[in-house]
């Protein structure tokens, strides 16, 4: 099953959190708490406030993209996650989320590219291989889909 990753907890946020102003970190963590409880409006407000303190906060853009996806604003989600990637292109979860949304939008070639980028960054995440295999299968590339999903 191709699933959007759940909002990250404070232990899996960007490894450069110590370089982010304390106010932005606090708002980001507040947003995560709301997000994990399904309080999307409060989470969105907290992420927006984090961006006011730190406009280059890739995690905030990514998580705003996740919220946009969750409320059915897929094009907005793609734009926000792409913004996160522009800021920090070393986070597999950003590409994983992007691939998921693109796949749902039937933009299979772009989804496959995003999944492959996620795999390069985190080759141990089996969910990414599954997502890539599903995209390849939908594209009609059954042989490569089978190879992708082999252990």
C-alpha positions in Angstrom: 0.0 0.0 0.0 1.3 3.4 -0.9 0.9 5.6 2.2 1.8 9.1 3.1 4.2 9.1 6.0 2.8 10.2 9.3 4.1 13.5 10.6 7.5 13.1 12.1 8.2 13.3 15.8 10.8 15.6 17.3 13.4 12.8 17.1 13.2 12.5 13.3 13.1 16.1 12.3 15.8 17.7 10.3 19.2 16.8 11.8 20.1 20.5 11.6 17.5 21.5 14.3 20.2 23.0 16.5 20.8 25.6 13.7 17.1 26.7 13.8 16.1 29.5 16.2 14.6 28.3 19.4 11.2 30.1 18.7 11.0 28.3 15.3 11.9 24.9 16.9 9.2 25.4 19.6 6.6 26.2 17.1 7.5 23.3 14.9 7.3 20.9 17.8 4.0 22.5 18.8 2.7 22.0 15.3 3.8 18.3 15.3 1.9 17.7 18.5 -1.2 19.2 17.0 -0.6 17.3 13.7 -0.2 14.0 15.4 -3.6 14.6 17.2 -5.3 15.4 13.9 -5.7 19.1 14.8 -4.7 20.3 11.3 -5.7 23.9 11.6 -3.7 24.4 14.8 -0.8 22.5 13.3 -0.9 24.7 10.2 -0.8 27.9 12.3 2.1 26.6 14.3 4.1 25.7 11.2 3.3 29.1 9.7 4.6 30.7 12.8 7.8 28.6 12.7 8.3 30.0 9.2 8.0 33.6 10.5 10.8 32.9 12.9 12.8 30.9 10.3 11.7 31.4 6.7 14.1 28.7 5.4 12.7 25.9 7.6 12.4 22.9 5.2 10.5 20.8 7.8 7.8 23.4 8.2 7.3 23.6 4.4 7.2 19.8 4.2 4.7 19.4 7.0 2.5 22.2 5.6 2.6 20.2 2.4 1.5 17.1 4.3 -1.4 19.0 5.7 -2.3 20.4 2.2 -2.4 16.8 1.0 -4.5 15.7 3.9 -7.2 18.3 3.1 -7.1 17.5 -0.6 -5.1 20.4 -1.9 -2.6 18.2 -3.9 -1.1 20.9 -6.1 -0.5 23.1 -3.1 1.1 20.1 -1.3 3.4 19.5 -4.3 4.5 23.1 -4.3 5.2 23.2 -0.6 7.1 19.9 -0.6 9.1 21.1 -3.6 9.9 24.2 -1.6 11.2 22.0 1.3 13.3 20.1 -1.2 14.8 23.3 -2.6 15.9 24.3 0.9 17.1 20.8 1.9 17.4 18.1 -0.7 18.9 15.6 1.7 15.7 14.4 3.4 14.3 11.1 2.1 10.9 11.8 3.7 10.5 14.9 1.6 10.9 12.9 -1.6 8.8 10.0 -0.3 5.9 12.4 0.4 6.3 14.0 -3.0 6.4 10.7 -4.7 3.2 9.6 -2.9 1.3 12.7 -4.0 2.6 12.6 -7.6 1.6 8.9 -7.8 -1.9 9.7 -6.7 -2.1 12.5 -9.3 -1.1 9.8 -11.9 2.1 11.6 -12.6 3.9 8.3 -12.6 7.2 9.3 -14.2 7.7 12.2 -11.7 6.6 9.9 -8.9 9.2 7.2 -9.9 11.9 9.9 -9.9 10.9 11.1 -6.5 10.8 7.5 -5.1 14.3 6.8 -6.6 15.7 9.9 -5.0 14.2 8.9 -1.7 15.9 5.4 -2.0 19.2 7.0 -2.7 18.9 9.0 0.5 17.5 6.2 2.6 18.1 2.8 1.0 16.9 1.0 4.2 13.3 2.2 4.0 11.3 -0.7 2.6 8.2 1.4 2.3 9.9 3.5 -0.4 10.7 0.4 -2.4 7.1 -0.7 -2.1 5.9 2.8 -3.3 8.3 2.6 -6.3 7.2 -0.9 -7.2 3.6 0.2 -7.1 4.3 3.2 -9.4 6.2 1.0 -11.8 3.3 -1.5 -11.9 0.8 1.3 -12.6 3.1 2.5 -15.4 3.0 -1.0 -16.9 6.6 -1.9 -16.1 5.8 -5.2 -14.3 9.2 -6.8 -14.6 11.0 -3.8 -13.0 8.2 -3.6 -10.3 8.8 -7.2 -9.3 12.6 -6.7 -9.1 12.0 -3.5 -7.0 9.9 -5.3 -4.5 12.3 -8.3 -4.0 14.1 -8.4 -0.7 
